[in-house]
Amino acid sequence: FVYIKDVVKANLLALERDTSGIFNIGTGQARSFNEIVSLLNLYLGTNYEPEYFDCPYDFYQSFTQADISKAKRELGYEASYTLEEGIRDYLEALGEGLRA
């Protein structure tokens, strides 16, 4: 997962550099959907449980972690937002009353 403000930051860095290519943009840390649900419950004062279902896709990649080393090296990119900070910032932008 990556927060949109970090994606914008990476794009602006790419515009400033004399380089091109494909860059992985993320935090460099693997996080789960369950962590997102937990954070939303914490910040919104709710108690939702995720609904699980069988994945309909063969070879679904359940673990992902962006290797951002090329973006760091060539663009000077470093994520500014953790998952927690990104969710909190987004909820505040929506005008949600945060509980935590």
C-alpha positions as CSV (number, residue, x, y, z in Angstrom):
1,F,0.0,0.0,0.0
2,V,1.1,3.5,-0.7
3,Y,-0.5,6.8,0.1
4,I,-1.5,9.0,-2.8
5,K,0.6,12.0,-1.6
6,D,3.7,9.7,-1.8
7,V,2.7,8.8,-5.4
8,V,2.4,12.4,-6.3
9,K,5.8,13.1,-4.6
10,A,7.4,10.3,-6.7
11,N,6.0,11.7,-9.9
12,L,7.3,15.2,-9.2
13,L,10.7,13.7,-8.4
14,A,10.7,11.9,-11.7
15,L,9.8,15.1,-13.5
16,E,12.9,16.8,-12.0
17,R,15.4,14.0,-12.9
18,D,17.0,13.3,-16.1
19,T,16.2,9.6,-16.0
20,S,13.4,7.4,-17.2
21,G,12.2,3.9,-16.5
22,I,9.8,1.9,-14.4
23,F,9.9,2.6,-10.7
24,N,8.2,0.8,-7.9
25,I,6.6,3.3,-5.5
26,G,5.5,2.2,-2.0
27,T,6.6,2.3,1.6
28,G,8.9,-0.7,1.2
29,Q,7.0,-2.5,3.9
30,A,4.4,-5.3,3.5
31,R,1.1,-4.6,5.1
32,S,-2.2,-6.5,5.1
33,F,-5.8,-5.8,4.5
34,N,-6.5,-6.9,8.1
35,E,-4.2,-4.1,9.3
36,I,-6.3,-1.6,7.3
37,V,-9.5,-2.8,8.8
38,S,-7.9,-2.6,12.3
39,L,-6.7,0.9,11.7
40,L,-10.1,2.1,10.4
41,N,-11.8,0.5,13.4
42,L,-9.4,2.3,15.7
43,Y,-9.6,5.7,14.1
44,L,-13.4,5.6,13.5
45,G,-14.4,3.9,16.7
46,T,-16.0,1.0,14.9
47,N,-15.8,-2.7,15.3
48,Y,-16.1,-4.1,11.7
49,E,-14.8,-7.6,11.0
50,P,-13.5,-8.4,7.5
51,E,-15.6,-10.8,5.4
52,Y,-13.4,-13.5,3.9
53,F,-14.1,-15.4,0.7
54,D,-12.1,-17.8,-1.5
55,C,-9.9,-16.0,-4.1
56,P,-11.3,-16.7,-7.6
57,Y,-7.9,-16.2,-9.2
58,D,-5.3,-18.8,-9.7
59,F,-1.8,-17.7,-8.7
60,Y,-3.0,-14.7,-6.7
61,Q,0.0,-13.1,-5.0
62,S,-1.0,-12.7,-1.4
63,F,2.2,-11.1,-0.2
64,T,3.5,-8.0,-1.9
65,Q,6.2,-5.6,-0.9
66,A,7.5,-2.9,-3.2
67,D,11.2,-2.9,-3.8
68,I,11.8,0.9,-3.8
69,S,15.6,0.7,-4.0
70,K,15.7,2.0,-7.6
71,A,13.4,4.9,-6.8
72,K,15.5,5.8,-3.8
73,R,18.7,5.6,-5.8
74,E,17.6,7.3,-9.0
75,L,14.9,9.7,-7.8
76,G,15.8,10.3,-4.2
77,Y,12.4,8.9,-3.3
78,E,11.5,8.0,0.3
79,A,8.0,7.4,1.5
80,S,6.7,10.2,3.8
81,Y,3.6,8.4,5.0
82,T,3.3,5.2,6.9
83,L,0.1,3.2,6.5
84,E,-1.2,4.7,9.8
85,E,-0.3,8.2,8.8
86,G,-1.9,7.9,5.3
87,I,-5.2,6.5,6.6
88,R,-5.3,9.2,9.3
89,D,-4.6,12.0,6.9
90,Y,-7.2,10.7,4.4
91,L,-9.9,10.4,7.1
92,E,-9.1,13.9,8.3
93,A,-9.4,15.2,4.7
94,L,-12.8,13.6,4.5
95,G,-13.8,15.4,7.7
96,E,-14.3,12.3,9.7
97,G,-14.2,12.7,13.5
98,L,-11.3,10.5,14.6
99,R,-11.6,8.5,17.8
100,A,-7.9,7.7,18.2
